[in-house]
Amino acid sequence: MDDPRALRLAEHRQRIAHEAISYLPAWDDLTNEERAQSVQEAAKWLRAAVQAGIAPLAERPSDKHDAVWLDSYGQLWGEYQTSPSSHGDAILRLVWASEQCSSKAEIEAEGVDFRLVGWSE
């Protein structure tokens, strides 16, 4: 299955290129062939980002995995799977509730990798 994020990546890359060099065409001015080529290139970059661990897989790795979402305001949301499914798309806002902190460096020393997924306001 094609990753739908590749189209978004290609569109934004073209917008950034057009802003920097105005004689480069905007996304809407590209031919269908140019768009397809750009999406193929973006898919390769996205695959590299997933393999490098700086972007998540597009598909759920297993039924035991819940999605974590970052909204456009920088707020984190966690998928809430119920059995039986009540909504099919239920999510909960993730908030800082623990009063106990841990050392990130110590956790990393134990072999845990952290991935930056966004910034909160």
C-alpha positions in Angstrom: 0.0 0.0 0.0 1.3 3.5 -0.9 2.0 5.8 2.0 -0.5 8.8 1.8 2.1 11.0 3.4 4.3 10.9 0.3 1.9 13.2 -1.6 1.8 15.7 1.2 5.6 15.6 1.4 6.0 16.1 -2.4 3.5 19.1 -2.3 5.2 20.8 0.5 8.7 20.2 -0.9 7.5 21.9 -4.2 5.9 24.8 -2.3 9.2 25.4 -0.4 11.2 25.2 -3.7 8.7 27.6 -5.4 9.0 30.1 -2.4 12.8 30.0 -2.5 13.1 30.3 -6.3 10.0 31.9 -7.8 10.6 30.7 -11.4 10.2 27.1 -10.2 6.6 26.0 -10.8 4.0 25.7 -8.0 2.6 22.2 -7.4 -0.6 23.0 -9.3 1.5 24.1 -12.3 3.3 20.8 -12.6 2.3 18.2 -15.2 0.8 14.9 -14.0 4.1 13.2 -14.9 6.1 15.7 -12.9 3.8 15.3 -9.9 4.0 11.5 -10.1 7.8 11.7 -10.3 7.9 14.0 -7.3 5.6 11.7 -5.3 7.9 8.7 -6.1 10.9 10.7 -4.9 9.0 11.7 -1.7 8.1 8.1 -1.1 11.7 7.2 -1.1 12.6 9.9 1.3 9.7 9.0 3.6 10.8 5.3 3.5 14.3 6.4 4.5 12.9 8.5 7.4 10.9 5.5 8.6 14.0 3.2 8.4 16.1 5.9 10.2 13.5 6.0 13.0 12.6 9.6 12.6 9.1 8.9 11.1 6.6 6.2 12.1 5.3 3.5 9.9 2.1 4.4 8.2 0.4 1.2 9.1 -0.2 -0.3 12.5 2.7 -2.7 13.3 0.3 -5.1 15.2 -3.1 -5.1 16.9 -1.3 -4.4 20.2 0.0 -1.0 19.0 -2.0 2.2 19.6 -1.4 5.3 17.5 0.0 8.5 19.0 -1.1 11.7 17.2 0.3 15.2 17.3 -2.3 17.8 16.4 -1.6 21.1 14.6 -1.4 22.9 18.0 1.3 20.6 19.3 -0.9 18.6 21.6 -0.5 14.8 21.9 -3.4 12.4 21.5 -3.4 8.6 22.1 -5.6 6.2 20.3 -8.0 4.5 22.7 -9.1 1.1 21.4 -12.1 -0.4 23.2 -13.5 -3.9 22.9 -16.0 -3.9 21.4 -15.2 -0.8 19.5 -17.4 2.1 20.6 -16.3 4.7 18.1 -13.8 3.1 15.8 -11.7 6.3 16.1 -11.6 7.2 19.8 -8.6 9.2 21.0 -7.7 10.7 24.3 -5.6 13.8 24.9 -2.3 12.9 26.6 -1.4 15.1 29.5 1.5 15.2 31.9 0.1 13.6 35.1 3.0 12.0 36.8 4.8 14.0 39.5 7.8 11.7 39.3 10.5 12.5 36.7 13.1 10.2 35.2 16.5 10.9 33.7 16.3 10.7 29.9 20.0 10.0 29.8 19.8 7.1 32.2 16.9 5.6 30.3 18.9 6.0 27.0 21.9 4.3 28.7 19.6 1.3 29.2 19.2 1.0 25.5 15.9 2.9 25.0 15.6 5.1 21.9 13.5 8.3 22.0 12.0 9.8 18.9 11.0 13.5 18.7 7.5 13.6 17.3 6.7 17.3 17.8 6.6 20.3 20.1 3.8 21.2 22.5 2.7 24.7 23.3 
